[in-house]
Amino acid sequence: MAGLDKRTPLPLTEMMATHQKQEMRDHLQVVQEIAIALGKDDFDAITAAAARIAWSDKQAMMCKHMGAGAPGFTAMGEHFHRTADGIVTAAKNRDRAGVATALGTTLETCVKCHATYRQDIVDEQTFAKHGGSMGHSMMHSE
């Protein structure tokens, strides 16, 4: 199957791949919450939801860790989180059109990333050969 999928492999251990999928589902839930709140002009709910995916040092560390073996992945992940900052800013300004535009930009990043990369499950040694480190504390700390 991997031979048919021409996207760039993103080497991850099984645990990392599971964690990443959980994160992606949460990102999708955030988008759903934003869309529902936008329909109600509930800017406080939009701000709270978007803040969960907005830029932070923790998000940057996760992107760097997950993307260690795939050139460009870290930058694309960081870009995604920075685009979410635009949703937060527009919501704080109670700018409905701005929220919709920023949400569209964030979703463009999602689509581009999923069109570019695919998970490639590898063992820890292979992950390390790709430049990864198995320090999971950054991904699981609150």
Secondary structure by P-SEA (a helix, b strand, c coil): cccccccccccccaaaaaaaaaaaaaaaaaaaaaaaaaaacaaaaaaaaaaaacccaaaaaaaaaaaccccaaaaaaaaaaaaaaaaaaaaaaccaaaaaaaaaaaaaaaaaaaacbbbbbbcaaaaaaacccccccccccc
